[in-house]
Amino acid sequence: MKEKVYKLIELTGTSTKSIEEAVNTALTRAGKTIHNLDWFQIVETRGSIDKKQVKLWQVTIKVGFAVE
């Protein structure tokens, strides 16, 4: 079995609906140009407020992908 080497990047995804959708937004966009996405870690969650309601979720993640 060949040992893997990973590169790590940090991304921030956004969503007006949920934290999960914000993560998926970041992963979907990254997947367009980066191959071998393998794992992610949530680093920070924050959001903006409008009229006492959550207006926008912002989730920063670290994403690991295997280097070819």
N, C-alpha and C positions, 0 to 999 in steps of 0.2 A: 504494500500500500504506500502510495506516495504521500508524503507529509505536505499539508497545505500551508501556504503563506497568505495572510490577509492584509489588505489595505483598509484603512479606516477613514471614513469621511463623516462630516457633521452636516446635517440638513435641518431646515425648519419648514414643516408643512403647515398649512392653514385650512380651516374649515369653519363654516357658519353652523354646522350641525353637531359635530362631536369630536372628541379627542381621537378616536379610532379613525375617523375619516381624515383627520389632519395627518396622521401617520401614513395612511394609505395614499394620500395626495403626494407626500414626499417620496414614498417608495415607487409609485407609478411613474413619476417624473424621472427619478434616477434610473429606473429600469429602461428608459428609452435610449440611454447612452452608455450605461454601465452594465456589464455582463457579470454573471456569477454572484448576484446578491445572495447573501447567505444568512445574515442575522441582523438584528437591530437592538438597540438599547435606548430607552427613553431617558433623556438627560434633564429636560426641563419642560414644564407645562405652564402656559400662561394664556391670558386672553384679554380682550378688550370688552368694555361694558358700555352699553347705550340704554338709557332709560331703565336702569336697575336690572337689566337682562344681559346675558352673555351675547355679545355681538359677533365675536370671532375667537376661535380657539387657535393657539399657536403652540405647536409641539416640536421641540428640538430633539432630534434623534442622532445617535451614532450608528452608522451602517457599515457592516463588514462585508467585504467581497473577496473572493479568492483571486489571487494574482495568477495569471496564466504563465 
